[in-house]
């Protein structure tokens, strides 16, 4: 069980993802607002800014980047612990 502050865990996951995306040639920025959860901003190849959040689900942490209602018709989340999370997000955002 992780006893750290949930926002600290979110930040750690986002920084790791940002670094992995950087290795793939994707520019990233971690945004840490005064109030609210941190997010990772990336620019898609088409020029659209994508904000990636990390949230806790029953079985672990997941990265999400679309509105909550989109999960009813597409899978826009990836397990934060996945070794290939950056690859999967980079290809999904590019599509």
C-alpha positions, 0 to 999 in steps of 0.5 A, a space after each residue: 500500500 502506498 502511504 504517500 500523498 495521492 498528489 505526490 504519487 500523481 506527480 511521480 507518475 507524470 514525471 516518469 511518463 514525461 521523461 519517457 515521452 522525451 526519449 521518444 522525441 515528444 516535448 512535455 511540460 508538467 503543470 502543477 497548479 496551486 489547487 487541483 491535480 498535476 497534469 502533463 501537457 504534450 503537443 500532438 503531431 497535429 498541433 493539438 495540446 493534450 493534457 494527461 492526468 493520472 488517476 487512481 482506479 480500483 486496481 491501480 493508477 491509470 493515465 487518462 487524456 480524454 473527457 470522462 464520457 469518452 470512456 463509453 466509446 473508446 479506451 483512452 486510458 493506460 496503466 501507469 505502471 505499464 513499461 510501454 505507457 509512453 509508446 502507447 500514449 504517443 501512438 494514441 495521441 498521434 492518431 
